[in-house]
Amino acid sequence: MSRTLQFTLSGLSCNHCVSQVKKILEQRSDVTSAQVKMDHATVVSTAAPEVLIDVISDEGYHAHLDD
């Protein structure tokens, strides 16, 4: 079941960074949609939040699941 996840992001300094995070999230089969801004992201996904945090971290950025 898909759910909407909100993340606080850091380490994104330009539009290329935003595009890169959006691209890596949307390439995943378990992500339905991703809206990414410099400081936050909204992701609709069936993946566990920790998995998406790891994906973002692997690209050199930081993500934290909002409460």
MMTF fields as JSON, N, C-alpha, C and O atoms, coordinates in Angstrom:
{
  "mmtfVersion": "1.0.0",
  "mmtfProducer": "UNKNOWN",
  "numBonds": 267,
  "numAtoms": 268,
  "numGroups": 67,
  "numChains": 1,
  "numModels": 1,
  "chainsPerModel": [1],
  "groupsPerChain": [67],
  "chainIdList": ["A"],
  "bondAtomList": [4, 2, 8, 6, 12, 10, 16, 14, 20, 18, 24, 22, 28, 26, 32, 30, 36, 34, 40, 38, 44, 42, 48, 46, 52, 50, 56, 54, 60, 58, 64, 62, 68, 66, 72, 70, 76, 74, 80, 78, 84, 82, 88, 86, 92, 90, 96, 94, 100, 98, 104, 102, 108, 106, 112, 110, 116, 114, 120, 118, 124, 122, 128, 126, 132, 130, 136, 134, 140, 138, 144, 142, 148, 146, 152, 150, 156, 154, 160, 158, 164, 162, 168, 166, 172, 170, 176, 174, 180, 178, 184, 182, 188, 186, 192, 190, 196, 194, 200, 198, 204, 202, 208, 206, 212, 210, 216, 214, 220, 218, 224, 222, 228, 226, 232, 230, 236, 234, 240, 238, 244, 242, 248, 246, 252, 250, 256, 254, 260, 258, 264, 262],
  "bondOrderList": [1, 1, 1, 1, 1, 1, 1, 1, 1, 1, 1, 1, 1, 1, 1, 1, 1, 1, 1, 1, 1, 1, 1, 1, 1, 1, 1, 1, 1, 1, 1, 1, 1, 1, 1, 1, 1, 1, 1, 1, 1, 1, 1, 1, 1, 1, 1, 1, 1, 1, 1, 1, 1, 1, 1, 1, 1, 1, 1, 1, 1, 1, 1, 1, 1, 1],
  "groupList": [{"groupName": "MET", "atomNameList": ["N", "CA", "C", "O"], "elementList": ["N", "C", "C", "O"], "formalChargeList": [0, 0, 0, 0], "bondAtomList": [1, 0, 2, 1, 3, 2], "bondOrderList": [1, 1, 2], "singleLetterCode": "M", "chemCompType": "L-PEPTIDE LINKING"}, {"groupName": "SER", "atomNameList": ["N", "CA", "C", "O"], "elementList": ["N", "C", "C", "O"], "formalChargeList": [0, 0, 0, 0], "bondAtomList": [1, 0, 2, 1, 3, 2], "bondOrderList": [1, 1, 2], "singleLetterCode": "S", "chemCompType": "L-PEPTIDE LINKING"}, {"groupName": "ARG", "atomNameList": ["N", "CA", "C", "O"], "elementList": ["N", "C", "C", "O"], "formalChargeList": [0, 0, 0, 0], "bondAtomList": [1, 0, 2, 1, 3, 2], "bondOrderList": [1, 1, 2], "singleLetterCode": "R", "chemCompType": "L-PEPTIDE LINKING"}, {"groupName": "THR", "atomNameList": ["N", "CA", "C", "O"], "elementList": ["N", "C", "C", "O"], "formalChargeList": [0, 0, 0, 0], "bondAtomList": [1, 0, 2, 1, 3, 2], "bondOrderList": [1, 1, 2], "singleLetterCode": "T", "chemCompType": "L-PEPTIDE LINKING"}, {"groupName": "LEU", "atomNameList": ["N", "CA", "C", "O"], "elementList": ["N", "C", "C", "O"], "formalChargeList": [0, 0, 0, 0], "bondAtomList": [1, 0, 2, 1, 3, 2], "bondOrderList": [1, 1, 2], "singleLetterCode": "L", "chemCompType": "L-PEPTIDE LINKING"}, {"groupName": "GLN", "atomNameList": ["N", "CA", "C", "O"], "elementList": ["N", "C", "C", "O"], "formalChargeList": [0, 0, 0, 0], "bondAtomList": [1, 0, 2, 1, 3, 2], "bondOrderList": [1, 1, 2], "singleLetterCode": "Q", "chemCompType": "L-PEPTIDE LINKING"}, {"groupName": "PHE", "atomNameList": ["N", "CA", "C", "O"], "elementList": ["N", "C", "C", "O"], "formalChargeList": [0, 0, 0, 0], "bondAtomList": [1, 0, 2, 1, 3, 2], "bondOrderList": [1, 1, 2], "singleLetterCode": "F", "chemCompType": "L-PEPTIDE LINKING"}, {"groupName": "GLY", "atomNameList": ["N", "CA", "C", "O"], "elementList": ["N", "C", "C", "O"], "formalChargeList": [0, 0, 0, 0], "bondAtomList": [1, 0, 2, 1, 3, 2], "bondOrderList": [1, 1, 2], "singleLetterCode": "G", "chemCompType": "PEPTIDE LINKING"}, {"groupName": "CYS", "atomNameList": ["N", "CA", "C", "O"], "elementList": ["N", "C", "C", "O"], "formalChargeList": [0, 0, 0, 0], "bondAtomList": [1, 0, 2, 1, 3, 2], "bondOrderList": [1, 1, 2], "singleLetterCode": "C", "chemCompType": "L-PEPTIDE LINKING"}, {"groupName": "ASN", "atomNameList": ["N", "CA", "C", "O"], "elementList": ["N", "C", "C", "O"], "formalChargeList": [0, 0, 0, 0], "bondAtomList": [1, 0, 2, 1, 3, 2], "bondOrderList": [1, 1, 2], "singleLetterCode": "N", "chemCompType": "L-PEPTIDE LINKING"}, {"groupName": "HIS", "atomNameList": ["N", "CA", "C", "O"], "elementList": ["N", "C", "C", "O"], "formalChargeList": [0, 0, 0, 0], "bondAtomList": [1, 0, 2, 1, 3, 2], "bondOrderList": [1, 1, 2], "singleLetterCode": "H", "chemCompType": "L-PEPTIDE LINKING"}, {"groupName": "VAL", "atomNameList": ["N", "CA", "C", "O"], "elementList": ["N", "C", "C", "O"], "formalChargeList": [0, 0, 0, 0], "bondAtomList": [1, 0, 2, 1, 3, 2], "bondOrderList": [1, 1, 2], "singleLetterCode": "V", "chemCompType": "L-PEPTIDE LINKING"}, {"groupName": "LYS", "atomNameList": ["N", "CA", "C", "O"], "elementList": ["N", "C", "C", "O"], "formalChargeList": [0, 0, 0, 0], "bondAtomList": [1, 0, 2, 1, 3, 2], "bondOrderList": [1, 1, 2], "singleLetterCode": "K", "chemCompType": "L-PEPTIDE LINKING"}, {"groupName": "ILE", "atomNameList": ["N", "CA", "C", "O"], "elementList": ["N", "C", "C", "O"], "formalChargeList": [0, 0, 0, 0], "bondAtomList": [1, 0, 2, 1, 3, 2], "bondOrderList": [1, 1, 2], "singleLetterCode": "I", "chemCompType": "L-PEPTIDE LINKING"}, {"groupName": "GLU", "atomNameList": ["N", "CA", "C", "O"], "elementList": ["N", "C", "C", "O"], "formalChargeList": [0, 0, 0, 0], "bondAtomList": [1, 0, 2, 1, 3, 2], "bondOrderList": [1, 1, 2], "singleLetterCode": "E", "chemCompType": "L-PEPTIDE LINKING"}, {"groupName": "ASP", "atomNameList": ["N", "CA", "C", "O"], "elementList": ["N", "C", "C", "O"], "formalChargeList": [0, 0, 0, 0], "bondAtomList": [1, 0, 2, 1, 3, 2], "bondOrderList": [1, 1, 2], "singleLetterCode": "D", "chemCompType": "L-PEPTIDE LINKING"}, {"groupName": "ALA", "atomNameList": ["N", "CA", "C", "O"], "elementList": ["N", "C", "C", "O"], "formalChargeList": [0, 0, 0, 0], "bondAtomList": [1, 0, 2, 1, 3, 2], "bondOrderList": [1, 1, 2], "singleLetterCode": "A", "chemCompType": "L-PEPTIDE LINKING"}, {"groupName": "PRO", "atomNameList": ["N", "CA", "C", "O"], "elementList": ["N", "C", "C", "O"], "formalChargeList": [0, 0, 0, 0], "bondAtomList": [1, 0, 2, 1, 3, 2], "bondOrderList": [1, 1, 2], "singleLetterCode": "P", "chemCompType": "L-PEPTIDE LINKING"}, {"groupName": "TYR", "atomNameList": ["N", "CA", "C", "O"], "elementList": ["N", "C", "C", "O"], "formalChargeList": [0, 0, 0, 0], "bondAtomList": [1, 0, 2, 1, 3, 2], "bondOrderList": [1, 1, 2], "singleLetterCode": "Y", "chemCompType": "L-PEPTIDE LINKING"}],
  "groupTypeList": [0, 1, 2, 3, 4, 5, 6, 3, 4, 1, 7, 4, 1, 8, 9, 10, 8, 11, 1, 5, 11, 12, 12, 13, 4, 14, 5, 2, 1, 15, 11, 3, 1, 16, 5, 11, 12, 0, 15, 10, 16, 3, 11, 11, 1, 3, 16, 16, 17, 14, 11, 4, 13, 15, 11, 13, 1, 15, 14, 7, 18, 10, 16, 10, 4, 15, 15],
  "groupIdList": [1, 2, 3, 4, 5, 6, 7, 8, 9, 10, 11, 12, 13, 14, 15, 16, 17, 18, 19, 20, 21, 22, 23, 24, 25, 26, 27, 28, 29, 30, 31, 32, 33, 34, 35, 36, 37, 38, 39, 40, 41, 42, 43, 44, 45, 46, 47, 48, 49, 50, 51, 52, 53, 54, 55, 56, 57, 58, 59, 60, 61, 62, 63, 64, 65, 66, 67],
  "secStructList": [7, 7, 3, 3, 3, 3, 3, 3, 3, 3, 1, 7, 7, 1, 2, 2, 2, 2, 2, 2, 2, 2, 2, 2, 2, 2, 6, 1, 6, 6, 3, 3, 3, 3, 3, 3, 7, 1, 1, 3, 3, 3, 3, 3, 3, 1, 1, 7, 2, 2, 2, 2, 2, 2, 2, 2, 2, 2, 6, 6, 7, 3, 3, 3, 3, 7, 7],
  "xCoordList": [0.834, 0.0, 0.886, 1.809, 0.593, 1.364, 0.985, -0.153, 1.96, 1.699, 2.528, 3.54, 2.084, 2.781, 3.764, 3.391, 5.024, 6.097, 6.658, 6.839, 6.932, 7.513, 8.932, 9.151, 9.881, 11.274, 11.814, 11.481, 12.642, 13.434, 14.763, 15.376, 15.208, 16.445, 17.499, 17.177, 18.756, 19.862, 20.964, 21.05, 21.803, 22.901, 22.593, 23.476, 21.357, 20.985, 21.254, 20.709, 22.092, 22.501, 22.092, 22.316, 21.49, 21.121, 20.0, 19.609, 19.499, 18.421, 18.862, 18.048, 20.141, 20.64, 20.506, 20.118, 20.821, 20.686, 19.235, 18.957, 18.322, 16.893, 16.484, 15.799, 16.901, 16.573, 17.147, 16.499, 18.357, 19.009, 18.255, 18.03, 17.866, 17.124, 15.776, 15.373, 15.088, 13.797, 13.966, 13.163, 14.999, 15.258, 15.521, 14.946, 16.381, 16.705, 15.498, 15.338, 14.658, 13.455, 12.455, 11.901, 12.222, 11.217, 11.633, 10.783, 12.912, 13.375, 13.018, 13.051, 12.683, 12.376, 10.96, 10.036, 10.799, 9.477, 8.518, 7.303, 9.053, 8.193, 7.835, 7.233, 8.2, 7.848, 6.844, 7.115, 5.69, 4.647, 4.903, 4.742, 5.303, 5.609, 6.55, 6.622, 7.275, 8.192, 8.175, 8.398, 7.911, 8.005, 9.17, 9.167, 10.16, 11.392, 11.662, 11.584, 11.978, 12.416, 13.777, 14.253, 14.396, 15.739, 15.78, 16.774, 14.708, 14.758, 13.77, 13.768, 12.935, 12.001, 11.53, 11.642, 11.005, 10.463, 9.193, 9.061, 8.263, 7.048, 7.071, 7.13, 7.023, 7.159, 5.983, 5.663, 5.351, 4.314, 4.979, 5.462, 4.992, 5.778, 5.283, 4.615, 5.628, 5.393, 6.654, 6.619, 7.754, 9.031, 9.047, 8.349, 9.843, 10.059, 10.827, 11.698, 10.515, 11.211, 12.73, 13.453, 13.209, 14.649, 15.317, 16.454, 14.611, 15.144, 15.331, 16.361, 14.339, 14.424, 15.486, 16.172, 15.624, 16.687, 18.047, 18.931, 18.219, 19.488, 19.755, 20.892, 18.719, 18.864, 19.336, 20.24, 18.726, 19.109, 20.529, 21.319, 20.849, 22.192, 23.271, 24.375, 22.953, 23.918, 24.312, 25.38, 23.461, 23.757, 24.505, 24.84, 24.768, 25.54, 24.712, 25.246, 23.4, 22.513, 22.002, 22.205, 21.345, 20.837, 19.32, 18.763, 18.664, 17.209, 16.816, 17.455, 15.75, 15.205, 13.691, 13.066, 13.104, 11.654, 10.997, 11.343, 10.051, 9.309, 8.306, 7.799, 8.033, 7.046, 5.636, 4.69],
  "yCoordList": [-1.176, 0.0, 1.249, 1.37, 2.154, 3.401, 4.343, 4.362, 5.115, 6.159, 7.379, 7.287, 8.512, 9.763, 10.023, 10.052, 10.212, 10.447, 11.846, 12.296, 12.529, 13.868, 13.783, 13.237, 14.324, 14.32, 15.743, 16.574, 16.016, 17.234, 16.885, 15.871, 17.724, 17.473, 18.512, 19.651, 18.113, 19.064, 18.63, 17.469, 19.595, 19.313, 19.64, 19.547, 20.022, 20.405, 21.897, 22.71, 22.251, 23.655, 24.307, 25.502, 23.529, 24.101, 23.274, 22.229, 23.762, 23.052, 21.692, 20.774, 21.555, 20.249, 19.223, 18.081, 19.621, 18.724, 18.28, 17.099, 19.229, 18.932, 17.944, 16.959, 18.208, 17.323, 15.93, 14.934, 15.858, 14.568, 13.723, 12.534, 14.327, 13.588, 13.135, 11.989, 14.012, 13.658, 12.488, 11.556, 12.542, 11.502, 10.147, 9.138, 10.118, 8.827, 8.228, 7.008, 9.085, 8.576, 8.054, 6.969, 8.812, 8.425, 7.224, 6.6, 6.89, 5.705, 4.409, 3.33, 4.519, 3.331, 2.841, 3.643, 1.542, 0.978, 1.102, 1.014, 1.304, 1.427, 2.879, 3.149, 3.811, 5.225, 5.612, 5.475, 6.093, 6.539, 7.962, 8.277, 8.826, 10.216, 10.811, 10.364, 11.842, 12.553, 14.033, 14.413, 14.852, 16.3, 16.736, 16.508, 17.36, 17.695, 19.186, 19.774, 19.785, 21.185, 21.169, 20.11, 22.319, 22.378, 21.824, 21.217, 22.028, 21.653, 20.567, 20.151, 20.102, 19.04, 18.26, 18.71, 17.081, 16.233, 15.563, 15.227, 15.376, 14.61, 13.443, 13.631, 12.234, 11.038, 10.1, 9.812, 9.633, 8.609, 7.293, 7.127, 6.354, 5.144, 3.996, 4.198, 2.789, 1.601, 1.221, 0.318, 1.894, 1.582, 2.072, 3.021, 1.415, 1.879, 3.2, 3.372, 4.126, 5.416, 5.279, 6.048, 4.308, 4.116, 3.789, 4.192, 3.06, 2.709, 3.968, 4.137, 4.845, 6.078, 7.015, 7.701, 7.047, 7.853, 7.35, 8.147, 6.034, 5.457, 5.802, 6.098, 5.766, 6.101, 7.548, 7.835, 8.441, 9.857, 10.041, 10.791, 9.362, 9.463, 8.942, 9.485, 7.889, 7.332, 8.345, 8.228, 9.332, 10.395, 11.566, 12.534, 11.481, 12.52, 13.593, 14.619, 13.362, 14.32, 13.719, 12.534, 14.528, 14.056, 14.196, 15.182, 13.194, 13.214, 12.729, 11.851, 13.322, 12.948, 12.869, 13.793, 11.776, 11.617, 12.57, 12.591, 13.358, 14.264, 13.47, 12.438, 13.957, 13.304, 13.532, 13.054],
  "zCoordList": [0.0, 0.0, 0.0, 0.805, -0.899, -0.988, 0.137, 0.607, 0.552, 1.54, 1.188, 0.493, 1.676, 1.417, 2.543, 3.716, 2.175, 3.142, 2.942, 1.811, 4.041, 4.01, 4.571, 5.652, 3.834, 4.259, 4.312, 3.467, 5.3, 5.321, 4.667, 5.0, 3.737, 2.998, 3.339, 3.678, 3.246, 3.353, 2.403, 2.001, 2.058, 1.147, -0.303, -1.156, -0.598, -1.958, -2.11, -1.364, -3.072, -3.194, -4.512, -4.706, -5.422, -6.718, -7.346, -6.825, -8.462, -9.156, -9.68, -9.786, -10.006, -10.451, -9.324, -9.569, -8.104, -6.951, -6.791, -6.583, -6.89, -6.775, -7.866, -7.592, -9.092, -10.216, -10.019, -10.343, -9.491, -9.275, -8.25, -8.473, -7.136, -6.112, -6.671, -6.465, -7.364, -7.97, -8.942, -8.943, -9.756, -10.75, -10.093, -10.504, -9.08, -8.46, -7.742, -7.696, -7.187, -6.526, -7.55, -7.378, -8.605, -9.599, -10.441, -11.077, -10.459, -11.187, -10.46, -11.052, -9.2, -8.409, -8.716, -8.853, -8.82, -9.11, -7.927, -8.105, -6.721, -5.54, -5.216, -4.177, -6.096, -5.927, -7.009, -8.202, -6.577, -7.501, -7.963, -9.142, -7.026, -7.378, -6.348, -5.203, -6.792, -5.901, -6.256, -7.405, -5.264, -5.41, -4.535, -3.326, -5.148, -4.432, -4.533, -5.612, -3.403, -3.315, -2.623, -2.215, -2.492, -1.889, -0.466, -0.068, 0.301, 1.71, 2.122, 3.281, 1.204, 1.564, 0.335, -0.806, 0.622, -0.441, 0.052, 1.229, -0.875, -0.623, -1.598, -2.813, -1.048, -1.871, -1.599, -0.445, -2.657, -2.545, -2.932, -4.052, -1.972, -2.187, -1.321, -0.308, -1.746, -0.928, -0.158, 0.678, -0.43, 0.222, 1.665, 2.023, 2.473, 3.843, 3.791, 2.938, 4.688, 4.685, 4.749, 4.115, 5.51, 5.664, 4.335, 4.087, 3.486, 2.165, 1.325, 0.672, 1.343, 0.559, 1.12, 0.362, 2.435, 3.05, 2.589, 2.274, 2.547, 2.077, 0.616, 0.247, -0.215, -1.637, -1.789, -2.574, -1.041, -1.089, -0.551, -1.124, 0.541, 1.136, 0.198, 0.152, -0.55, -1.502, -2.575, -3.176, -2.815, -3.784, -3.147, -3.829, -1.837, -1.161, -0.479, -0.057, -0.368, 0.287, 1.587, 1.852, 2.39, 3.677, 3.704, 3.22, 4.276, 4.397, 5.78, 6.359, 6.293, 7.593, 7.452, 6.932, 7.909, 7.85, 8.835, 10.016, 8.347, 9.221, 10.048, 9.608, 11.23, 12.114, 11.64, 12.265]
}
